[in-house]
Amino acid sequence: CQMNAADSEVVLSIMQKEGFVYTENIERADVILVNTCSIRDNAEQRIWGRLKEFVRYKKANRALIVGIIGCMAERLKDSIIENHNLVDVVAGPDAYRDLPALVRQTESGGKGINTMLSREETYAEISPVRLDKNGVSAFVSIMRGCNNMCSYCVVPYTRGGERSRDPQTIVREVRELFDAGYREVTLLGQNVNSYKWDCEGGAVDFPALIRMVAETSPLLRVRFATSHPKDMCDRLLETMASMPNICRCIHLPAQSGSTRMLSLMNRRYTREWYLDRIAAIRRYMPDCSITTDLIAGFCTETEQDHEDTLSLMREVGYDGAYMFKYSERPNTKAARHMEDDVPEEVKTARLTQIIELQNSLSERSNRADVGREFEILIEGESKRSSGQLFGRTSQNKVVIIDRGQHSVGDYVRVKITDCTSATLLGESV
C-alpha cells in the first residue's frame, strides 16, 4: 500500500544514516527487512510465504539478519518470535528509528524487538530516500495512525492514534522534491481530512495544508489519499476547485451502500450523507473522477444490503474501485462482538458481481473520454513497447502515447483516441 511504500523510504533513510547501503540484489543483502500490512489476511499470508523463501538465503549466509517491520510486527510479535527462528528483528511502525540498534543487537545472537506505539512519532524531520524509479511522482506522509475505529479495521491497533506532522516540514519536503525534478506528490494519511496542526496564529487543517503544498509551484501536481466521507468538507472542495494543479481525483471509500451495514461498520455516515458528498464533489468539480473501496460479505450482510451496494455503484458511477471480501481481523470490534456469518461462497459470489459491475462502469467512464483532450504527466515507458510512454491525467487515468520527442517528466497535451476498461490510448496534440 502507499503508506507502506512511504514508510519503506523513511526506513531506508534511517538505515543509510547509520552506514547501511541499499541493494536491489537480495542475494547480496546482509539485512532483509520486510515491511508488512495487516489490513487483510491474504497480505499476512503472503508474508509467511516470503519468510519460507528466505530460508535459502539464510543457509547461504549464516550472518544474514531478517526483520519483520510494520503493522504485522506490531500485531503478531509473539507468534513471529516463537514460530520463526528465521526472524531476528521485529519492529512496529513507530520503532523505525531504533532499527539500526535492533539490527546490531542481533549480531551477538539475540533478538531485536521494539513494537511500542507512540503518541508523538511522525518521522517529520527525516528526508525519505526515494525508492521510486521514475523520479517524477513521490509519496509524502502528512500524518500517522487513525482514530476512526471502524469495526472491521485493525489499523488503530497496529498504527496507533492520529497525530499530524508539522506543516512546515511537509512543505519543505515537497519543495525539495520539486527542486530535485519531481512533478507530482501524493499526500498520505489514513484519513487526510482529519489532518490538524495547532500553531501560533491558529490551526492548519487539511484544506489549508493542501493549498500550501500546491503553492510550491503551478508545475507541481498534488494528489492525496485517503479521504473519509464523514470529514469530506466543502472547504476542501472549494480549495481544490480554485487550484488547477490539485488533481481532479478523489478516493472516497464507501465500503457499503447499505446504511445498516455502515452503522455496523462504525463508519459514522449514512448512504444519504455519502451521496450528498458525491453531489458536492460534482457541483464543485464536474470533471473530478471518484474511486472507492468496497467490502463484500461483512457480518450479517443480507442480499438487500448487497443490492444497496450495487445500486450505490450505479448511482455514483465510480471510475475505479478496490474491492475485497471481508476477512475477520483479530482483536477488532467485529472480531470481538460480531459473527462472521456470511458463507465464503456467498462472499465470493457477491464480490464477483461487484467486480463485474465495476469493470463495466470503468469501461463506460473511459469510453466517455474518447475524443476529449487532457494534459498528462509522463511517468515512464510503456511495459508493452519501448516506442510508447505512459502518463496520467489529472483524473488519475493512465494514457499510452507514442514516444515521439517526449521524455519522462514532461507535461503533454493529448487527445484520447481509444480505450480499454483499464487504459486510455492517446496522441499528442
C-alpha positions as CSV (number, residue, x, y, z in Angstrom):
1,C,0.0,0.0,0.0
2,Q,1.0,3.6,-0.4
3,M,1.6,4.1,3.3
4,N,4.0,1.2,3.5
5,A,5.8,2.5,0.4
6,A,6.3,5.8,2.2
7,D,7.4,4.1,5.4
8,S,10.0,2.0,3.5
9,E,11.6,5.2,2.2
10,V,11.8,6.5,5.8
11,V,13.4,3.2,7.0
12,L,16.0,3.4,4.2
13,S,16.9,7.0,5.2
14,I,17.4,5.9,8.8
15,M,19.5,2.9,7.9
16,Q,21.7,4.8,5.4
17,K,22.5,7.4,8.0
18,E,23.9,4.6,10.2
19,G,26.1,3.3,7.4
20,F,23.9,0.7,5.8
21,V,23.8,0.6,2.0
22,Y,20.7,-0.4,-0.1
23,T,20.9,-3.1,-2.7
24,E,18.3,-4.4,-5.1
25,N,20.0,-7.8,-5.3
26,I,18.6,-9.8,-2.4
27,E,21.3,-12.4,-2.6
28,R,23.9,-9.8,-1.7
29,A,22.0,-8.5,1.3
30,D,23.3,-8.8,4.9
31,V,20.0,-7.5,6.3
32,I,16.5,-8.1,4.8
33,L,13.6,-6.0,6.2
34,V,10.1,-7.0,5.2
35,N,7.6,-4.1,5.6
36,T,4.2,-5.6,6.3
37,C,0.5,-4.8,6.3
38,S,-2.2,-6.4,8.4
39,I,-5.3,-4.9,6.9
40,R,-6.3,-8.2,5.1
41,D,-5.5,-11.8,5.9
42,N,-4.1,-12.5,2.4
43,A,-1.5,-9.8,2.9
44,E,-0.2,-11.6,6.0
45,Q,-0.3,-15.0,4.3
46,R,2.0,-13.6,1.6
47,I,4.5,-12.6,4.2
48,W,4.6,-16.0,5.8
49,G,5.2,-17.4,2.3
50,R,8.1,-14.9,1.7
51,L,9.7,-15.9,5.0
52,K,9.9,-19.5,3.8
53,E,11.6,-18.3,0.7
54,F,14.3,-16.6,2.8
55,V,15.4,-19.9,4.3
56,R,17.8,-20.5,1.3
57,Y,19.4,-17.1,1.8
58,K,19.9,-17.8,5.4
59,K,21.6,-21.1,4.6
60,A,23.9,-19.3,2.1
61,N,24.7,-16.5,4.6
62,R,24.6,-17.6,8.2
63,A,25.1,-14.0,9.3
64,L,22.0,-12.8,7.4
65,I,19.6,-10.8,9.5
66,V,15.9,-10.9,8.7
67,G,13.5,-8.4,10.1
68,I,9.7,-8.1,10.1
69,I,8.7,-4.4,10.4
70,G,5.4,-2.5,10.2
71,C,1.8,-3.5,11.1
72,M,2.2,-7.2,11.2
73,A,5.2,-6.9,13.5
74,E,3.1,-4.9,15.9
75,R,0.2,-7.3,15.8
76,L,2.0,-10.7,15.8
77,K,5.3,-10.1,17.5
78,D,4.9,-13.1,19.9
79,S,3.9,-15.5,17.1
80,I,6.7,-14.3,14.9
81,I,9.4,-14.8,17.6
82,E,8.0,-18.1,18.8
83,N,7.4,-19.8,15.5
84,H,10.1,-18.3,13.2
85,N,13.7,-18.8,14.2
86,L,14.5,-17.2,10.9
87,V,13.3,-13.8,12.1
88,D,15.9,-11.8,14.1
89,V,14.3,-8.3,14.3
90,V,10.7,-7.3,14.9
91,A,9.9,-3.6,14.8
92,G,6.5,-1.9,14.8
93,P,5.6,1.2,12.7
94,D,6.7,3.6,15.5
95,A,10.1,1.9,16.1
96,Y,11.9,2.6,12.9
97,R,14.4,5.0,14.5
98,D,15.6,2.0,16.6
99,L,16.2,-0.3,13.6
100,P,20.0,0.2,13.3
101,A,20.3,-0.6,17.1
102,L,18.0,-3.5,16.8
103,V,19.9,-5.0,13.9
104,R,23.2,-4.6,15.9
105,Q,21.6,-6.3,18.9
106,T,21.2,-9.5,16.9
107,E,24.9,-9.6,16.0
108,S,25.6,-11.1,19.4
109,G,22.9,-13.8,18.9
110,G,19.9,-12.1,20.5
111,K,16.7,-10.8,19.0
112,G,16.0,-7.1,18.4
113,I,12.4,-6.3,19.3
114,N,10.5,-3.0,19.7
115,T,6.8,-2.7,19.0
116,M,5.9,0.2,21.3
117,L,3.3,2.6,19.8
118,S,3.9,6.3,20.2
119,R,1.6,9.3,20.6
120,E,4.1,11.6,19.0
121,E,6.2,9.9,16.4
122,T,5.7,11.3,12.8
123,Y,9.3,11.0,11.4
124,A,8.7,14.6,10.5
125,E,12.3,15.7,10.0
126,I,13.5,12.6,8.2
127,S,14.0,13.1,4.5
128,P,12.9,9.8,2.9
129,V,15.3,8.1,0.4
130,R,13.1,7.7,-2.7
131,L,12.8,4.2,-4.0
132,D,10.5,5.1,-6.9
133,K,12.1,4.5,-10.3
134,N,10.6,7.4,-12.3
135,G,11.8,10.4,-10.4
136,V,8.5,12.1,-11.2
137,S,6.0,11.0,-8.6
138,A,6.6,10.8,-4.8
139,F,4.6,10.0,-1.7
140,V,4.7,12.4,1.3
141,S,3.3,11.2,4.6
142,I,1.4,14.0,6.4
143,M,0.1,12.1,9.5
144,R,0.2,8.7,11.1
145,G,-2.4,6.5,12.9
146,C,-6.2,6.6,12.9
147,N,-8.9,7.5,15.4
148,N,-11.9,6.2,13.4
149,M,-12.2,2.8,14.9
150,C,-14.1,1.2,12.0
151,S,-15.3,-2.2,13.4
152,Y,-13.6,-4.3,10.8
153,C,-10.2,-2.4,10.8
154,V,-7.0,-3.3,12.6
155,V,-5.1,0.0,11.7
156,P,-5.8,1.8,15.0
157,Y,-4.4,-1.2,16.9
158,T,-1.3,-1.6,14.7
159,R,-0.5,2.1,13.9
160,G,-1.9,3.8,17.0
161,G,-3.9,7.1,17.3
162,E,-3.9,10.0,14.8
163,R,-1.0,12.5,15.0
164,S,-0.3,15.1,12.4
165,R,3.1,16.3,11.1
166,D,4.3,19.9,11.3
167,P,3.2,21.5,8.1
168,Q,6.5,23.4,7.6
169,T,8.3,20.1,7.4
170,I,5.8,18.8,4.9
171,V,6.2,21.9,2.7
172,R,10.0,21.7,3.0
173,E,10.0,18.1,1.9
174,V,7.7,18.9,-1.1
175,R,9.9,21.8,-2.1
176,E,13.0,19.6,-2.0
177,L,11.2,17.1,-4.2
178,F,10.2,19.7,-6.7
179,D,13.7,21.1,-6.8
180,A,15.0,17.6,-7.4
181,G,12.8,17.3,-10.5
182,Y,9.7,15.6,-9.1
183,R,6.5,17.0,-10.6
184,E,3.8,15.2,-8.6
185,V,3.3,14.4,-4.9
186,T,0.7,12.4,-3.1
187,L,-0.1,13.4,0.4
188,L,-0.7,10.3,2.6
189,G,-2.7,9.6,5.7
190,Q,-5.2,7.0,6.9
191,N,-7.7,9.9,6.9
192,V,-6.1,13.1,5.4
193,N,-9.3,15.1,6.0
194,S,-8.7,15.0,9.8
195,Y,-5.1,16.5,9.5
196,K,-4.7,19.3,12.0
197,W,-1.7,21.1,13.4
198,D,-2.1,23.7,16.1
199,C,0.4,26.6,16.0
200,E,0.7,30.2,16.7
201,G,-1.8,32.2,14.6
202,G,-4.3,29.3,14.5
203,A,-4.6,25.7,13.4
204,V,-3.6,24.4,10.0
205,D,-6.2,21.9,8.7
206,F,-6.1,19.8,5.5
207,P,-7.6,22.4,3.1
208,A,-5.0,24.9,4.4
209,L,-2.2,22.4,4.1
210,I,-3.0,21.3,0.6
211,R,-3.2,24.9,-0.5
212,M,0.3,25.5,1.0
213,V,1.7,22.5,-0.9
214,A,0.0,23.4,-4.2
215,E,1.5,26.9,-3.9
216,T,5.0,25.4,-4.2
217,S,4.7,25.7,-8.0
218,P,1.9,25.6,-10.6
219,L,4.1,22.9,-12.3
220,L,3.7,20.5,-9.3
221,R,0.7,18.2,-9.3
222,V,-0.8,17.4,-5.9
223,R,-2.8,14.3,-5.0
224,F,-4.0,12.9,-1.7
225,A,-5.2,9.6,-0.1
226,T,-7.3,8.6,1.6
227,S,-10.4,10.6,2.5
228,H,-13.1,9.7,5.0
229,P,-16.6,10.6,3.8
230,K,-17.7,11.9,7.2
231,D,-15.0,14.6,7.0
232,M,-15.2,15.5,3.3
233,C,-15.9,19.2,3.8
234,D,-16.9,21.9,1.2
235,R,-13.8,23.9,2.1
236,L,-11.6,21.2,0.7
237,L,-13.6,21.0,-2.4
238,E,-13.5,24.8,-2.8
239,T,-9.7,24.8,-2.4
240,M,-9.4,22.0,-5.0
241,A,-11.6,23.8,-7.5
242,S,-9.6,27.0,-7.1
243,M,-6.2,25.4,-7.8
244,P,-5.8,23.7,-11.2
245,N,-2.7,21.8,-10.0
246,I,-4.6,19.9,-7.3
247,C,-5.7,16.8,-9.2
248,R,-9.3,16.2,-10.1
249,C,-9.4,12.8,-8.4
250,I,-10.9,11.8,-5.0
251,H,-10.7,8.4,-3.5
252,L,-13.8,8.2,-1.2
253,P,-14.2,4.8,0.4
254,A,-17.8,3.8,0.7
255,Q,-17.3,0.2,1.9
256,S,-21.0,-0.4,1.6
257,G,-24.1,1.1,0.1
258,S,-26.3,0.0,3.0
259,T,-26.9,2.4,5.9
260,R,-27.4,-0.6,8.1
261,M,-24.1,-2.1,7.2
262,L,-22.4,1.3,7.5
263,S,-23.7,1.5,11.1
264,L,-22.4,-1.9,11.9
265,M,-19.1,-1.0,10.4
266,N,-19.0,2.2,12.6
267,R,-18.4,4.3,9.6
268,R,-20.3,7.2,11.1
269,Y,-22.2,8.3,8.0
270,T,-25.3,7.1,6.1
271,R,-25.8,6.3,2.4
272,E,-27.6,9.6,2.1
273,W,-24.7,11.5,3.7
274,Y,-22.3,9.8,1.3
275,L,-24.4,10.6,-1.8
276,D,-24.6,14.2,-0.6
277,R,-20.8,14.4,-0.6
278,I,-20.7,12.9,-4.1
279,A,-23.1,15.6,-5.2
280,A,-20.9,18.3,-3.6
281,I,-17.9,16.9,-5.5
282,R,-19.8,17.0,-8.8
283,R,-21.0,20.5,-8.0
284,Y,-17.6,22.0,-7.4
285,M,-15.6,19.9,-9.9
286,P,-17.8,18.3,-12.6
287,D,-14.6,16.8,-14.2
288,C,-13.5,15.1,-11.0
289,S,-13.0,11.3,-11.0
290,I,-14.2,9.4,-8.0
291,T,-12.9,6.0,-6.9
292,T,-13.8,3.9,-3.8
293,D,-13.2,0.9,-1.6
294,L,-16.0,-1.8,-1.2
295,I,-16.3,-4.8,1.1
296,A,-18.4,-7.8,0.2
297,G,-19.9,-10.0,2.9
298,F,-19.4,-8.1,6.1
299,C,-21.1,-9.6,9.2
300,T,-24.9,-10.2,8.8
301,E,-24.9,-8.7,5.3
302,T,-28.1,-9.6,3.5
303,E,-28.9,-9.9,-0.2
304,Q,-30.7,-6.5,0.2
305,D,-27.6,-4.9,1.7
306,H,-25.6,-6.3,-1.2
307,E,-28.1,-4.9,-3.7
308,D,-27.8,-1.5,-1.9
309,T,-24.0,-1.6,-2.7
310,L,-24.6,-2.4,-6.3
311,S,-27.2,0.4,-6.6
312,L,-24.8,2.9,-5.0
313,M,-22.1,1.9,-7.5
314,R,-24.5,2.6,-10.4
315,E,-25.7,5.8,-8.9
316,V,-22.2,7.2,-8.4
317,G,-20.7,5.7,-11.5
318,Y,-17.3,5.1,-10.0
319,D,-14.3,5.5,-12.2
320,G,-12.5,2.7,-10.3
321,A,-12.6,0.7,-7.1
322,Y,-10.6,-1.5,-4.7
323,M,-12.9,-4.4,-3.9
324,F,-12.5,-7.1,-1.3
325,K,-14.2,-10.0,0.5
326,Y,-14.5,-9.3,4.3
327,S,-11.8,-11.1,6.2
328,E,-12.0,-11.0,10.0
329,R,-9.1,-9.3,11.7
330,P,-8.2,-10.4,15.2
331,N,-9.0,-8.0,18.1
332,T,-11.1,-5.7,16.0
333,K,-14.6,-4.8,17.3
334,A,-16.2,-7.0,14.6
335,A,-14.0,-10.0,15.7
336,R,-14.9,-9.4,19.4
337,H,-18.6,-8.7,19.1
338,M,-19.9,-9.9,15.7
339,E,-20.2,-13.2,14.0
340,D,-18.5,-13.6,10.6
341,D,-21.6,-15.4,9.4
342,V,-21.7,-14.8,5.6
343,P,-20.7,-18.1,3.9
344,E,-17.5,-17.9,2.0
345,E,-19.2,-18.9,-1.3
346,V,-21.7,-16.1,-0.8
347,K,-18.9,-13.6,-0.2
348,T,-17.2,-14.8,-3.4
349,A,-20.4,-14.6,-5.5
350,R,-21.1,-11.1,-4.2
351,L,-17.6,-9.9,-4.8
352,T,-17.7,-11.3,-8.3
353,Q,-20.9,-9.3,-9.0
354,I,-19.2,-6.1,-7.6
355,I,-16.1,-6.6,-9.8
356,E,-18.1,-7.3,-12.9
357,L,-20.2,-4.2,-12.4
358,Q,-17.2,-2.0,-11.7
359,N,-15.4,-3.3,-14.8
360,S,-18.4,-2.1,-16.9
361,L,-18.5,1.2,-15.0
362,S,-14.8,1.7,-15.6
363,E,-15.1,0.9,-19.3
364,R,-18.0,3.3,-19.6
365,S,-16.0,6.0,-17.8
366,N,-13.0,5.5,-20.2
367,R,-15.3,5.4,-23.2
368,A,-16.7,8.8,-22.3
369,D,-13.2,10.2,-22.5
370,V,-12.6,9.2,-26.1
371,G,-12.4,12.3,-28.3
372,R,-11.6,14.6,-25.3
373,E,-8.3,16.3,-24.6
374,F,-6.2,16.1,-21.4
375,E,-2.9,17.2,-20.1
376,I,-0.9,14.2,-18.9
377,L,2.4,13.9,-16.9
378,I,4.7,11.4,-18.5
379,E,5.8,8.8,-15.8
380,G,7.7,6.2,-17.8
381,E,8.0,3.8,-20.7
382,S,5.1,1.5,-21.6
383,K,5.5,-2.1,-20.5
384,R,4.5,-3.3,-23.9
385,S,6.6,-1.2,-26.2
386,S,9.8,1.0,-25.8
387,G,8.3,3.1,-28.5
388,Q,5.5,4.2,-26.2
389,L,5.3,6.2,-23.0
390,F,2.6,6.3,-20.3
391,G,1.3,9.2,-18.2
392,R,-1.7,10.1,-16.1
393,T,-4.5,12.6,-16.5
394,S,-5.4,14.9,-13.5
395,Q,-8.2,12.3,-13.0
396,N,-5.5,9.6,-12.4
397,K,-6.3,7.7,-15.6
398,V,-3.3,6.1,-17.4
399,V,-2.8,7.2,-21.0
400,I,-0.5,5.5,-23.6
401,I,1.1,7.6,-26.3
402,D,3.8,7.2,-28.9
403,R,7.2,8.3,-27.6
404,G,7.9,10.9,-30.2
405,Q,10.1,13.7,-28.8
406,H,8.6,13.4,-25.3
407,S,10.5,12.5,-22.1
408,V,9.7,11.3,-18.6
409,G,8.6,14.3,-16.5
410,D,7.1,16.2,-19.5
411,Y,3.6,17.6,-19.5
412,V,1.9,16.7,-22.8
413,R,-1.4,17.7,-24.2
414,V,-3.1,14.6,-25.6
415,K,-6.3,13.7,-27.4
416,I,-7.9,10.3,-26.4
417,T,-8.4,8.1,-29.5
418,D,-9.4,4.8,-27.9
419,C,-9.6,2.9,-24.6
420,T,-9.8,-0.4,-22.8
421,S,-11.5,-0.9,-19.5
422,A,-8.2,-0.1,-17.7
423,T,-6.3,2.3,-20.0
424,L,-6.7,5.3,-22.4
425,L,-4.9,5.5,-25.7
426,G,-4.0,8.9,-27.0
427,E,-2.0,11.0,-29.3
428,S,-0.2,14.3,-28.6
429,V,-1.8,17.5,-30.0
